[in-house]
Amino acid sequence: QVQLVESGGGLMQAGGSLRLSCAASGRTFSTYSMGWFRQAPGKEREFVAGITWNGGITQYADSVKGRFTISRDNVKNTAYLQMNSLKLEDTAVYYCGSGAGRAYVASRVSEYAYWGQGTQVTVTS
């Protein structure tokens, strides 16, 4: 069992930066890949970025490539999403997910067993 808690969201002007954190409880954090997803009002939850258990492989949605960076610290049981050059269309609730595997990045919501409660990111002009 893994419990996830996101933090770091907030209000930011376009072009600014935010760093999201996903703190995990449970000794199995390092066993799994981690993923960040987001859901805007009226839209389905979509994949943003993912990282394998040891950070060896990362994957990004085309919409955030070159702007967002995913990382993890298995000692602190925490995953991060550094978001730079924020755009209005990045506004959404951001969720971290776990339990989808180990040595590959899962990009589908249905593959993840554990989710956090989400953190709101609002980008303004």
C-alpha positions as a printed Julia matrix, in Angstrom:
125×3 Matrix{Float64}:
   0.0    0.0     0.0
   1.28   3.46   -0.93
  -0.21   6.77    0.13
   0.65   9.86   -1.89
   0.39  13.53   -0.97
   1.02  16.26   -3.52
   2.07  19.8    -2.66
   3.56  22.87   -4.27
   0.69  24.0    -6.44
  -0.54  27.56   -6.54
  -1.05  30.66   -8.62
   1.69  31.69  -11.04
   2.01  34.09  -13.94
   2.68  32.74  -17.39
   6.4   32.23  -17.89
   6.99  31.49  -14.23
   8.0   28.3   -12.47
   6.62  25.96   -9.85
   7.9   22.76   -8.31
   5.44  20.1    -7.29
   6.27  17.44   -4.75
   4.7   14.04   -4.2
   5.49  12.54   -0.8
   4.88   8.82   -0.45
   4.4    6.7     2.62
   5.19   3.03    2.71
   8.37   1.11    2.13
   7.48   0.22   -1.44
   7.94   3.71   -2.91
  11.22   2.83   -4.59
   9.68  -0.31   -6.06
   7.46   1.53   -8.49
   7.63   3.95  -11.33
   5.97   7.3   -10.65
   3.82   9.42  -12.88
   2.45  12.94  -12.93
  -0.92  13.56  -14.53
  -3.17  16.58  -14.78
  -6.85  17.23  -15.22
  -8.31  20.5   -16.44
 -12.0   21.35  -15.94
 -14.17  19.39  -18.32
 -11.28  17.29  -19.58
  -9.98  13.82  -18.87
  -6.92  13.18  -16.77
  -3.85  13.19  -18.98
  -0.29  12.0   -18.67
   2.33  14.68  -18.06
   5.55  12.9   -17.09
   6.81   9.63  -15.67
   9.97   8.16  -14.2
  11.09   4.6   -13.55
  11.96   3.25  -10.12
  15.6    4.32  -10.22
  15.19   7.41  -12.38
  16.86   5.7   -15.3
  14.05   6.42  -17.74
  11.88   9.51  -17.96
   9.08  10.26  -20.37
   7.12  13.42  -21.09
   4.0   14.47  -22.89
   4.81  16.49  -26.0
   3.05  19.51  -24.53
   5.55  19.8   -21.66
   8.78  18.53  -23.2
  11.62  20.95  -22.64
   9.69  22.82  -19.93
   8.96  20.23  -17.23
  11.39  17.9   -15.47
  10.45  14.9   -13.37
  12.78  13.52  -10.72
  12.67  11.41   -7.6
  14.53  10.9    -4.34
  14.06   7.36   -3.08
  15.69   8.2     0.26
  13.11  10.91    0.9
  10.31   8.88   -0.7
   9.45  11.91   -2.81
   8.92  12.61   -6.48
   9.11  16.07   -8.02
   7.85  17.9   -11.05
   9.76  21.06  -11.9
   7.6   23.2   -14.16
   9.24  26.08  -16.02
   7.95  28.48  -18.66
   4.42  27.89  -17.5
   1.61  28.51  -19.97
  -2.07  29.27  -19.48
  -2.9   25.8   -20.77
  -0.93  24.22  -17.92
  -3.74  25.2   -15.56
  -5.13  22.01  -14.02
  -5.21  19.84  -10.95
  -1.98  17.84  -10.89
  -1.92  14.29   -9.53
   0.9   11.89   -8.84
   0.42   8.2    -9.33
   2.28   5.06   -8.35
   2.0    1.31   -8.57
   2.11   1.02  -12.32
   5.29  -0.96  -12.68
   8.98  -0.7   -12.1
  11.22  -0.57  -15.15
   8.94   1.22  -17.57
   6.91   4.42  -17.6
   3.17   3.9   -17.73
   1.22   6.66  -19.43
  -2.35   5.45  -18.96
  -4.46   6.33  -15.94
  -5.79   2.78  -15.71
  -2.31   1.41  -15.12
  -1.84   3.2   -11.82
  -2.94   1.66   -8.52
  -2.35   4.61   -6.19
  -3.15   8.3    -6.49
  -2.74  11.42   -4.44
  -5.5   13.94   -3.8
  -4.15  16.44   -6.3
  -2.79  19.98   -6.14
  -4.17  22.92   -8.11
  -1.93  24.82  -10.5
  -3.35  28.02  -11.95
  -1.42  29.99  -14.53
  -2.5   33.58  -15.16
  -1.69  36.05  -17.91
